[in-house]
Amino acid sequence: MNIIVKTFGGGVCCRPDTSWEKENRDFYCPECAGAIHWAPVVFARISKAGKCVGEKFASRYYDAMGFGMLMYIGDLLPDIASASCADHTTILPFPLYNTVVFDNPDNIFSLKADGALLYSCSTLGCRKTLEEAICKSSVLTSLRTGDIVAVELSEPCLLSSRSDKEKVVAATFCDNDLFDFKIIW
């Protein structure tokens, strides 16, 4: 299974499947890290294999969507590929939402750290953004059933550093909890 990411800057890279955190466990920072950066994402599960998917057909290649976040080892940025490799840094919660949920702009995704709002957005335009990413990434990488395509919604920025000792990160969508975990140094 591939986790294909369209970065905020427009590039495409793959994160290892060992980076996927599905169980909402606390994240223990590796010794080599001095800082953790993050970026919010919208993502979709690929339901049909494809290569060089055209814009007109992109909606046929995914069946469910969600919001999540990517964490990066800040010391390795701007090398996105290296900074993306740490285990349990791809926070993509399941179960996913039906795509029609993303047609209602009143549905809001919000992410907080230690109770302070870091990011919030509506679903407005998310399907189009995701479909563009499916098209762009499928030019480089064959999409397979079960792959994940994620799109960064903002530039990665500092989330936590060694001086924090601990930080609580939580997110909601449609008034449902998506994840709630601690970053522990």
Solvent accessible surface area in square Angstrom, and as a share of the most:
residue,aa,sasa,rsa
1,M,80,0.36
2,N,38,0.19
3,I,0,0.00
4,I,1,0.00
5,V,1,0.00
6,K,40,0.17
7,T,18,0.11
8,F,109,0.45
9,G,75,0.72
10,G,20,0.19
11,G,36,0.34
12,V,36,0.20
13,C,26,0.16
14,C,65,0.39
15,R,6,0.02
16,P,49,0.31
17,D,75,0.39
18,T,81,0.47
19,S,0,0.00
20,W,35,0.12
21,E,8,0.04
22,K,122,0.52
23,E,120,0.54
24,N,73,0.37
25,R,121,0.44
26,D,56,0.29
27,F,10,0.04
28,Y,150,0.57
29,C,16,0.10
30,P,43,0.27
31,E,156,0.70
32,C,102,0.61
33,A,2,0.01
34,G,28,0.27
35,A,19,0.15
36,I,0,0.00
37,H,38,0.17
38,W,7,0.03
39,A,0,0.00
40,P,0,0.00
41,V,0,0.00
42,V,0,0.00
43,F,0,0.00
44,A,0,0.00
45,R,81,0.30
46,I,1,0.00
47,S,44,0.28
48,K,93,0.39
49,A,64,0.49
50,G,16,0.15
51,K,102,0.43
52,C,81,0.48
53,V,12,0.07
54,G,34,0.33
55,E,134,0.60
56,K,169,0.71
57,F,80,0.33
58,A,0,0.00
59,S,54,0.35
60,R,149,0.54
61,Y,30,0.12
62,Y,10,0.04
63,D,68,0.35
64,A,8,0.07
65,M,0,0.00
66,G,3,0.03
67,F,1,0.00
68,G,0,0.00
69,M,0,0.00
70,L,0,0.00
71,M,0,0.00
72,Y,1,0.00
73,I,5,0.02
74,G,12,0.12
75,D,81,0.42
76,L,79,0.39
77,L,42,0.21
78,P,128,0.81
79,D,74,0.38
80,I,41,0.21
81,A,62,0.48
82,S,46,0.30
83,A,0,0.00
84,S,1,0.01
85,C,73,0.43
86,A,20,0.16
87,D,77,0.40
88,H,68,0.30
89,T,0,0.00
90,T,0,0.00
91,I,7,0.03
92,L,0,0.00
93,P,16,0.10
94,F,79,0.33
95,P,121,0.76
96,L,26,0.13
97,Y,42,0.16
98,N,92,0.47
99,T,21,0.12
100,V,97,0.56
101,V,38,0.22
102,F,6,0.02
103,D,85,0.44
104,N,64,0.33
105,P,64,0.40
106,D,114,0.59
107,N,27,0.14
108,I,79,0.40
109,F,0,0.00
110,S,21,0.14
111,L,0,0.00
112,K,90,0.38
113,A,7,0.05
114,D,86,0.45
115,G,63,0.60
116,A,59,0.46
117,L,104,0.52
118,L,76,0.38
119,Y,43,0.16
120,S,53,0.34
121,C,29,0.17
122,S,32,0.21
123,T,0,0.00
124,L,138,0.69
125,G,42,0.40
126,C,7,0.04
127,R,60,0.22
128,K,132,0.56
129,T,41,0.24
130,L,0,0.00
131,E,36,0.16
132,E,68,0.30
133,A,0,0.00
134,I,0,0.00
135,C,16,0.10
136,K,89,0.38
137,S,1,0.01
138,S,0,0.00
139,V,88,0.51
140,L,121,0.60
141,T,31,0.18
142,S,58,0.38
143,L,2,0.01
144,R,118,0.43
145,T,96,0.56
146,G,28,0.27
147,D,0,0.00
148,I,2,0.01
149,V,1,0.00
150,A,0,0.00
151,V,7,0.04
152,E,5,0.02
153,L,35,0.18
154,S,29,0.19
155,E,105,0.47
156,P,21,0.13
157,C,63,0.38
158,L,107,0.53
159,L,9,0.04
160,S,1,0.01
161,S,29,0.19
162,R,93,0.34
163,S,97,0.63
164,D,54,0.28
165,K,144,0.61
166,E,79,0.36
167,K,35,0.15
168,V,56,0.32
169,V,0,0.00
170,A,32,0.24
171,A,2,0.02
172,T,48,0.28
173,F,0,0.00
174,C,37,0.22
175,D,143,0.74
176,N,74,0.38
177,D,125,0.65
178,L,29,0.14
179,F,7,0.03
180,D,81,0.42
181,F,6,0.03
182,K,78,0.33
183,I,0,0.00
184,I,38,0.19
185,W,52,0.18
